[in-house]
Amino acid sequence: MSAVADERAALAATFRETAPDAPTLCSGWATRDLLAHLVVRESRPDAAPGIVVPFLSGYTDRVQNSYARGDYAALVDRFAGGPPWWSPFRLVEGLANTAEFFVHHEDVRRAIDGWEPRTLPPALRDALLTTLKRVAKPTLRSVPARVTLVDPQAGELVTTGAGPTVTVTGDVGELVVFCFGRDAARLDIDGAADVVDAVRGASRGI
């Protein structure tokens, strides 16, 4: 299977092992809400635009909540089965879903005390390296510094932004989690103390 297909299967397994009302790193969402978000995103083109367009978010929330209130096991099975045959996500699965699945997988895992980073399969690691180079600039656009992202294995990956310099070092998975706005990441951030604090406190994500 592809990296994104493997990550879908791994996330589905984690959903099955996690209580539907368990917390996640997504504020206000339990596991069932995050799962419903993923299903709506792929299979409800009438409701998915509200994920990114605030004016349409009310309808999206109502649809998502209706899915979240349904049978949890059946919803996991629906997610595990992938998008419907007619969904555009089938054509852009790797591009659209690799980071989405990885970050939301960590949203479930890292909401539990005692979490540890996963050892990533080589194919997923390579896919995340490619993704990170593509999304670093838009996700870090509000960070008040010139940020260099470094993976100890791959070396310097990307530099973006303007201002005082900061170097963020960590495994690619940790860098992806950081770029998408999560603070639960194992990283070393080097720079002036006030700049590091500003970077940590800045809004990150798409």
Secondary structure, DSSP 8 states (H G I E B T S, - for coil): --HHHHHHHHHHHHHHHS-TT-B-SSTT-BHHHHHHHHHHHHH-TTTGGGGT-GGGHHHHHHHHHHHHTS-HHHHHHHHHT-S-TT-GGGTSHHHHHHHHHHHHHHHHHTTSTT-------HHHHHHHHHHHHHHHHHHTTT-SSEEEEEETTTEEEEEE--SSEEEEES-HHHHHHHHTT-S----EEES-HHHHHHHHHS----
